[in-house]
Amino acid sequence: MTIEDFEKIPDGQVFETGVLPDSLDGINMTSSGAELRWVAKKGYGHDWAIYCHLAENSVSWIKQHGDKVQDERNIKRCIPCTDEVFKLYRQ
């Protein structure tokens, strides 16, 4: 994702979701092997974040209660982005 793509996303909007395994090949949160649904959401302060939880949970539930993805590799595995966009990630 480029900064131009990012700036087109309305504030507060979920702009992408997906499912990856909790493993070194997916989103490695605890290495449980379970499928994790991730939700990328743009904030209201020109920032964004990704939240994840078990895939059986809804996008709505995960964006409110999910665990924030913190590792750069995991973030970029979900949303391939430029360094400029990555710097806007809410840590």
C-alpha positions in Angstrom: 0.0 0.0 0.0 1.3 3.4 -0.9 0.6 6.7 1.0 -1.7 7.7 -1.8 -3.8 4.5 -1.3 -3.8 5.0 2.4 -5.0 8.6 2.2 -8.0 7.5 0.1 -9.3 5.3 3.0 -12.0 7.1 5.1 -11.1 7.6 8.8 -12.4 4.8 11.0 -12.9 2.3 8.2 -11.9 -1.3 8.2 -10.0 -1.5 4.9 -8.8 -5.1 4.8 -9.3 -8.4 6.6 -7.9 -11.9 6.2 -7.1 -15.2 7.8 -3.6 -16.5 8.5 -2.2 -19.3 10.7 -0.7 -18.4 14.1 2.8 -19.7 13.0 6.1 -18.5 11.6 4.4 -18.5 8.1 1.5 -16.4 9.2 0.9 -14.1 12.1 3.1 -15.5 14.7 1.4 -14.4 18.0 1.7 -17.5 20.1 2.7 -20.3 17.6 -0.5 -22.1 18.4 -1.2 -23.1 14.8 -4.8 -21.9 15.1 -6.2 -19.8 12.3 -6.3 -16.1 13.1 -8.6 -13.5 11.5 -6.9 -10.1 11.2 -8.6 -6.8 10.7 -6.8 -3.6 9.4 -8.5 -0.4 10.4 -7.6 3.2 9.7 -7.8 5.5 12.8 -9.0 9.0 13.1 -5.5 10.5 13.7 -3.9 9.7 10.4 -2.8 6.3 11.7 -3.8 2.7 11.4 -3.6 -0.7 13.2 -4.2 -4.4 12.7 -6.0 -6.5 15.3 -6.3 -10.3 15.3 -8.0 -13.1 17.2 -9.3 -16.6 16.5 -10.9 -16.8 13.0 -14.2 -18.0 14.4 -14.7 -14.4 15.8 -16.4 -11.7 13.6 -14.6 -8.8 12.1 -16.7 -6.5 14.3 -15.7 -8.4 17.5 -12.0 -8.5 16.5 -11.8 -4.7 15.8 -13.2 -4.1 19.3 -11.5 -6.9 21.3 -8.7 -8.3 19.3 -5.0 -8.3 20.0 -3.0 -5.6 18.3 -0.4 -7.0 15.9 3.0 -5.4 16.9 5.7 -7.1 14.9 6.7 -5.4 11.7 7.1 -8.6 9.8 3.5 -9.7 10.8 2.1 -6.3 10.0 3.7 -6.3 6.5 2.6 -9.9 5.9 -1.0 -8.7 6.3 -0.7 -5.4 4.6 2.3 -5.0 2.3 3.1 -1.3 2.5 5.8 1.3 1.9 7.9 2.5 4.8 6.0 5.8 4.7 2.7 4.0 5.4 4.4 1.7 8.0 5.5 4.8 10.0 1.9 5.7 10.4 1.2 2.4 12.2 -0.2 3.0 15.7 2.2 1.3 18.1 
